[in-house]
Amino acid sequence: MRDLEQQTGVNRETIRVYLREGLLPEPNRPARNSADYDERHVRGIQAIRKLQQDSSMTLPQIKAALSGAPNQRRMGALGLSHLEDLVASRVGVRKGYVTLRGLARSNPHAAEDAEALARIGVIELVNGRKGKSVSVSDAGLLDIWSRMRKVGFNEENGFPPEILSYYVDAAELVAGNEAQIFLEQVRGRLSRDEAAKMLEFALPAMLDFFGIIRQRVFLRNIRQQTAPDRAD
């Protein structure tokens, strides 16, 4: 426990609360008064703290999200990534998954949208013991599309899920160039830990940066294409 406190910067009483709430896996107990913690606990604690700090989530909200309950608090890409890390730490794997059957309780189009988005490479479907599943991040993408459906982005209005295929090409282009430029700039200048700290800040910041530029370009194109023709 002392080592866990030092590695995470979180005091033992708070860690014990996380354990009582079922947010962390139970430690291995080789004897009655001893407990062994490992990398899963470090990752789990870090994920909980980031969800609290970056997404302003309370412990009950985090617990509800882990149980698959519909989340009233909308999380961005960074929050979904932290939640995925927490799920992974609890089950001892790198990724956490939720079933399409569970998602269907709050999103009736979950299964059909998942199949469509998987075909175009937006998400990945996994066959598990409880049926087809998706990662927590992919479940977040399905939730975003579900909300877009509710405001009119549906098949009847000419917006099937497959229309999102251009996002895959755009992401490959933008993120591929970002990764190449970043590696070229830091290679030989920074250590791996220093580069990782930069990315921890830069990834969410650049999402906001790109989002603002994208919105500006989108609205400019809408204005240009809908403006009335000027008379000569």
N, C-alpha and C positions, 0 to 999 in steps of 0.2 A: 504493500500500500504506500509506503514511503517513496519507493521508486516511481510509482504511478503518479503521486502528487508532484514529484519533481519534473517528470516528463511532460505533464499536461498543464501544470500551473493551477490545478483545481484541488481544493482541500478535500480531505477524506470524508468529511460529513456530507458534502455535496455529492461526492462519488457514491456514497452509500444510498443517498436518495435516488440517484439514477438506477442503482441496482434494485432497490425496493420497488421502483415503478416499472421494472422489467425492460428498461431502455438499454441495458447492457447485458451481455451473456454472463451467466454465473461463472465465477472463477473455479479453477481446479483446486480442490481442498485435500492435500495429501495427509493432513492431520487435523484434529478438531479445532485447534486455535491458529491455523495457518491457511493462507490462501495464495495461490499463484495467479498473477495477472499477466497477460501477454499483449501482443501487438493489437489484437482485436479490441481490447479495452482502451488502449491509447487512441486508436482510430475512432472508436465510438464516442469517447468523451470529447474529442476534438470536434466531431460532427455535431454533437449536441450543442456545444458552445457556439459554434458558427451559426447554427439554426436560430439560436437565441439572439445572437448579436446581429447577424445579417438579415434575417427574416422576421425578427421580433416575435418569435414563436414561444409560447409558454410550454411547460412540460406536458400539461394535459393535451395541448394541441399536437405536440410531437407524438405523444402516445397514440392519439386518435389517428394521425396520419400513418403511423406504423401498422395499425390494425386494419387499414384499408378503408376506414370511414371517410366519407366525402369531406374534403378539406375546405372550410369556409374561407380560409386565408389563402389568397393566391400567391404562389411562390414564383420567383423568377428562375432563370436557368441555374444560378448559383445555389439557390435554396434547394432545388431538386437534386443537385449534385451532392449537397451535404446530406440530404435525406437518404439518398442511395448509399452513401458511405456508411451511414448509421445502420441501415438494413443489412448491408454486407457484413458489418462487424458483428452483428447479432447471430448471423447464421454461419459465419466462418468462411465466406466466399468473397470474391471481389465485387460481385454485383448482387443487388437485391431485386427480387422479381415479385410482381403481383399478377394474379390471374385475370383474364378477360371476363370470366364469370363474375368475379368480385367487382370489376369496374362497371359491369352492366347494370348494377344496382343504382348507380347515379348517372350512367351514360348509356342509354339504350342502343346507341349506334356503335358502341365500343368494338364489338367483334368485327362488323363489316368495315369500319374505318381502319381498324388495325390491319386487316387483310389487305386493304387497298394501299395503305401507307407502307406496308412491308414490301409490296410488289415494286414500289418505286424507290425503295432503299432509304426511306425516311426513318423507319423504326425496324427493330428486329423481333420476330416472333420466336418463342422458345416453347417446345413441347415438354411439359412437365407432368408429374404424377397427378396433378389436379387440373390438367387441361392446358390449353395454350396460355402463355404468360408473356409479359413484357417487363422490361426494367422500369424502375421508378421514374427515371428520366423520360422514357418513352411513354409511360402512363401520363406524365405531365404534358407531353405533346398531344396525346389523345384528348386530354381535358381542354387544352387550348382550342383544338378543332371543334370539340363539342360546344364550347361557348360561342364560337364563330357561327356554327350551325344555327344557334338560337337567334342570331340577329340577321339571318338571311343567306349565309354562305352555305347553300345546300344544292342538291342536284336539280331541284325545280328551277332555281335561278341561274343554273349554268356553272355551279361551283362544286363539282365532285372532288373527293379527297385527292384524286390523281393530279389535279391541277397544281398541286404543291411540288411537283417534280422539279420545277426550276429552282427550288430552294436547295436541292441536293447539289446541282451544278454550281450554283452561286457559292454555297458553303465550301465546296472543294476548291474553288478558285480563290476565295478570300482567305480562308483558313490555311490553305496550302502556301500561299504567298506569305502570310503572317509568320508561319512556322519557319519557312526558309529564311526570311529576313532576320527573325529573332536569333536563330542559330548562327547565322553569319556574323551578327554583331557581337554576340557574347562569347563565341568560341575563342579560347585563348585569353580572354579578358576576365571572366568571372568563373567562380567555382560552381559546381552543380547546385549547392545549397543557396548560393546567392541568386542564381538564375531562377530557382524554384520560388524564392521569396518575391522576386520581381513578377513572375507569372501569377502568383497568388493574388496580387493586387491588379495586375494588368488585364487578366481575362474578364472579370466582371466590368472593369472600367471601360474596356474596349467594346464590350457589348453595348453599353450606354452610348459611347462615342459613335459607333457605327449606326446605332438605332436612330440617333438624331440626324445624321447625314442622310440615311436612307429615307426618313420621313420627309426631309426637306426636298430631296430629289423627286420622291413620289408625288408630293403636292404640286411641285413645279410642273411635272409632266401632266398631271390632271388638269391644271389650269390652262396649259398650252393646248391640250387636245380638246378642251371643252369651250375655249374662248370663241365668241362669234367672229366670223370673218370680217375683216375691215374692208370698207369700200375703197376702191382706188380713187 
